[in-house]
Amino acid sequence: MLSHYPKIPIDPLAFSGMTFRVRYPKILDEVINSNLYNQEIRARLHNLKSQLDTLVVKRIHENDPLWEVFYADYEEKNLNDLPFFDAEVYLFAYILHLTDYDRVGTDPFSTIKSQDLEKNQATFDTILLESKDWDTPDFVLGSLHGNKSDLSQLKSAEELSIQLLLDDRPQLLHDFECATHVDMILDNAGMELFSDLMLVNHLVDRYGHQIKLHIKSAPIFVSDVIQSDIDNLLSLLAAHGAKDFADAITNKIEQEQIIVQANPFWTSPQHFSQLPVDLITPHSLLLSKGDANYRRFFEDRIIPSTQPSASLIKYLKHPTYCIRTLKSDIQTGLTEVQCITLDSQEIDWKVNGTRAVIQMLH
């Protein structure tokens, strides 16, 4: 049924067009000015910035089955002619190609992430103190609020307030009680990662869950979590008044109560309908964080916001919940009244980061 809907294109008049016209040049400027690279690599990035409108897809992955369909469909095509999601994923892969990431291993966005960590250092301590009286619904809501902190967006988290459009926490709490394993697909580093680790720490302590955290195998979308982001956060917490919490997470990882797993699927152009067998723990409860992951459930297609999600994701084998702030042109499961009201309030309500959902998909 997903194939009945067209994929979201790069539309000059829509959020997708603004992303390539405004957001990505700004991100490239930040990488260029971060002093991570020599003059030759900075020149490559300058050229990329000037060629975003005319960039042609070239094969930069050899013998990679996760990318073969992509190249079969789009090699030698202009990036702006690709569906939005495919173009974004290729652009970030191309940035890694230009910066020689596979050989050097330098995260192009590490300076941006470090600045965010330093900015939030005092906030981490405050939240840990406040959370002493929290229960499960509060940790879930904290994880949602952490998703405001997306370093690829133009607005900071402090500028955003959230209206919760769907709140399936009662069903989620019931499923927490029944589950033995929870898989969580992480989204952003920094504040969101911190809030997610607070949630999973609570789940292990409260319910005895074994948690698998799915992270990216390489940097993508600026702030998506890679292993060094977890290491850097835990090191900062341990050095600045939150050693007990950092030690609790570290101990749970060492005891395999929390398992961290990176897989190249998450940085490929493939969607959840193409999810590799056994990537998600059998019989686990699945939590998906953030916007890009939500888009992948629905193959980033143009779907009416009133469309129920269940009929579109019959391929899912796990009870699944999405915890996300809306930052793209896709949302399912709303009522017609909600959509009419939202459209009358703000034309950009799907993308401005002021609405959110805790949504059961399956």
N, C-alpha and C positions, 0 to 999 in steps of 0.2 A: 504493500500500500504506500510506502514511502516514495516509491518511484512515480506515483501519480503526481507528485509535487515537484516543481522545478527547483534546482539549486539556487541559492542566493548568489546573484552576480555582483561584480564590482560596478555599482551604479554611482555616477558622479554626483547625483543629487541626494544620495542616501548615506547612511552611516559608513557603509563599506567604502564609498568613494572618499569620504572625509578621512578615513583611516589611512588610505594610501596618499592622500594629498597633504594631510596635516600631521597625523600621529607618527607615521613611520619616518618622515624626514626629521622630525624632532628627536625621535629615538636614535636615528643614525648620527645626528649631531652630538648627542650625549655620549655615544660610544666613541666617536672620533675625538672628542674633547677629554676623554677619560685618561689619556696618557698610558693606555695599556699596550699600544702598538707602535711600531716604528713608522717612519715616513712612508714607506712603500705600502704598508697595509692601510694606513690612513688615506692614502691616495685612492686605493681601491674602493674604500667606503665612500669617499667623496664622489667618485664616478658612479657608484651605485645610486647614491642619492639623486644625482642629476639625471639618471636614466630610469627612474622608477616608472615613468610613463611609457617607455619604449623597451623595457627589458624583455628579452626573449628567453624562453625556457631552454636551458642546455642541460644535458645529462651530467650530473655531478655525483650520482650514486651508481656504482658498477655492481652488477650481479646481486642486487638487493631486492628480494621478492616483495618487500613491503612497498617498493616504489615502481615496480614494473608497469602496473596498470596506469599509474600517473603518467609515466613517460610515453606509454603507448597512446594515450589520449591527448597529451599536451606538448610533447617535445617540439621545439621550433615555433611554438605559438607565443604571441605576446602575453605577458603576465596579466595585463588588464582584461584579456578576453577569457581568463579562467574563472571558474566559480570562486567566490570570495575565500572560502576556507582553504581550498587547494592553493590559491595564490599566496595566502598568508604563510602556510606551512613551508612552501617552497622558498619564499623570501627569507625566512629565518634559517633554513638549511643553507641558502646561498650566502648569508652573512657568515655562518660558520665556515663555509668553504673559502670565502675570501680572507678570513682571519686565521686560516690554517688550524682550526680547532682540533682536528683529529690528531695532528702531530704535536702541537704545542700544549693544548689542554687549557688554554686561558678562556674563562667565561667572559664574553664581550660585555656582559651586563653586570659584572661583579662590582664595579665601582658604584653603580646605581643602587645595587642591593646593599652594599656596605653603608652607604649614606642613609638608606632607609632604616637599617638596623640601629645605627647610632641615634637617629632621630627618635626612635621608639623605645630606647633603652629604659627610660624612667617609666614609661607606660606599662612595660612588661611587669615591673615590680608592683605597680598599682593594681593591675588586673589580678595578679596572683594573690594579693592581699584580699581583694574584694571577693575572690572566688571561694574563699574558705567556707562560705555559707551557701554555695551553689549546689543544685542537684542537677540531674541529667538534662531536663529541659533548658536550664540556664547554660550548660556547656554547649548544647546544640546551637542555641541562639548566639552564644559567643563565637562559635565557629562560623556562623552566618555573617556576623558583623565583621569578622576578620576578612571575609571575602571582599569587603569594600576596598581593601588595600591592594590595588592592582597597579603595579608600576608602569604598565603599558598605557594606562589611561591618562587623560589630560588633567582631570580633577584629582585632588588628594582626598584621602578618606575623611579628613577633618571637614571637608566642604559638603559631605553627603550625609543626609539622614535617610532612613529606610522605612518604607511602607511595605508590610508583609502581605502579599496578595494571596498566597496559599500557605497554610500552616498545618502540615500533617504530622506534627509531633506526637499527638496521641497514638496514632498507628505505629510510628517509629518507636516510641517507648515500649509498646507491646512487643514489637519485633526484637528490640534489644533484650527483653526478658527471655525470649525463646531462643535466641541465637547463641552459638558457641564460637563462631568465627565471624569477623567483620573485615571486609576489604574496603579500603578507603582510597579513592583516586584523588591525590592531592592536586592543588592548583598553585597558588602563589607562595613565594618565600616570605620572610619577614613576619609581619604581624599576623597574616593569615596562617602561616605555618605554626607560629606560636599558639594561636587559638585552636588549631587542629590537634596539636600535641597535648594541649590541656584536655581536649575532649577524649582522645584515645587513652590518655593516662587514667582518666576517670572511668572509662569503660572497662579497662583491665581491672582496676581496683574494685569497682562496683559489681560487675557481672562476671568477671573471670574470662572475658573474651580473649582469644588470640587475634591480634590485629595484623593485617598486612597493609602496609602503606605503599601505594604505587606512585613512583616518582619518574621523572624524565631521565633518559640516559644521556641527554645533552641539552644545553640551554635552548629555550624556545619561548616565544611570546614574552620576552624580557625577564619576567619574574617567576616563571614556572619552576617548581622545586627540582633541584638536582642534589646529589649527595653532599656536595660541599656546602650547600645552604643549610642543611641539617647540622653539619659539623660546626659551621660558623655560629649558628644560633645557639647551640648548646654551649659552645665555648664562651660566648658573650654572657649568657645567663650565669654560667658558673663563676665568671670573673666579676660579676656586678650584682651580688646580693641574691641571686636565685639559684644557688648551688644545689639546694635540696631538690628542687624541681628538675634541674638538669641531670642530677645523679639518678633520680627516679626514672627518667626516660632512658638514660644510658643503661641502667641496670635491666630494664625491661627488654631493651634491644639485645643485650648480652644473653639474657635468659630466653630469648626468642618468644617472649610474650608479645613483642612488637617486632615484626619482620619488615625490613625496608627492601623493596624490590624495584630495580630499574629495568625497563624493557624498551627497545627501540620502536615498538608499536606506537608508543605515546608521542613520538616525534615524527611519525609518518603521516601521510595524507589519508590513511584509512580510517573508517568510522567503526562504531561499536557493532554494527551489523556484520563486520568482518573480523570481530574479535577472535584472536587465536584461542584454540581449545586449551582449557586449564590455566589460562593467564589469571583468571579470577578463581579463588579457592572454591572447590566444589561445596555446595550447600551453604555458602556464606551469605550474610547480609551485606549488600553493596551500598556504600555511600559515595556519591560523586560530588566533588566540590567544583564550583566555579562555572564560568561561562563557556569556555572552549569545550569542556567535557560535555556540557548540556547540548551544545550544537552537534557534537558527534553522535549523540543518541539518535538524532533526527536527520543525520546526514546533511545538516545545515541547509535545509530546504525551506521554501516559502510555504508556511503552514498557517492556517487560520488559528488565532490565539484561543478560539473556542473549541478547537479540535481536542477531544480527549486523547491522552497520551497512550493509553493501554493498547489500542488497536494498531498503533504505529510501531510498537516495540515488542511484538510477540516473539522476536528472536531472543529476548532476554531470558535467562534461566535462573535468575536470582531476584529476590525481593530487593527493589532498588529505590533509593531516595536521592534526590538532587537538592543540594544546599547551595544556593547561588544568588548573587545580586545580578539583576538584569543589566547587561551591557552589550546586547546584540539583538538583531531583529528576529528573534524567535522565542516564543513562549507558548505553551500548550495548557489546556485544562482550565481556562478561565470561563466564567459565565459571560453571556452576551451583555448583561447589565454592567459587569465590571469593565468590559472592553469599551463600551459606549462612554462610561464615566471617565475612564482613563484617557481616551481620545479627546474628550472635551476639556480635560485638565491640561495635558501637555502632549504635543504631537510626538515628542521624542521619548515617551515614557519607557519604551523598551530598551533604550540604550543609554540613558543618562545616569544609571547607577543608583536611583533613588527608590526603586522597587526591588522586592526580593521574594523568593519562594523557598519553602521547605516542602518539597513535592514528592509524593509517592508515585513512581512510574509503573510499578509492576508488583 
